[in-house]
Amino acid sequence: MMNSKPSSVEEYLSWCSPEVREKLELMRATIQKAIPKAEEVISYSMPAYKTTEVLVYFAAAKKHIGFYPTNSGVSEFKKELEPYVTSKGAIQFPLDRPLPLDLIAAISQFRFLEAEDRAKLKKKKA
């Protein structure tokens, strides 16, 4: 599936099985609705959403959907993420369970606001 680099999110999704693609499409729609100002891009060969910086990434794995909201996105929602396998900047949502769409939206919005604050601080310093 991931032998070459996708040129678009559509191409990335087309490489997935129908069951996985359905979950990824749901995740994509949830993120787009949560952060409509973000641009959809491919970064590190994964679908990603960015404004002044990349906010979140997601990707298909063998037994889970990986969601990558950076370290702050994971640490800020530590309590809510207890049912899931997490690492410094990654969350694993098992393929055999429903996606926590409200949580995905909340994390995406948190990352958007965090990036906006960081951009404002940079402008003030400049």
Buried (B, 14 or more C-beta within 10 A) or exposed (E): EEEEEBEEBEEBBEBBEEEBBEBBEBBBEBBEEBBEEBEBBBEEEBBBBBBEEBBBBBBBEEEBBBBBBBEBBBEBBEEEBEEBEBEEBBBBBBBEEEBBBEBBBBBBBBBBEBBEEEEEEEEEEE
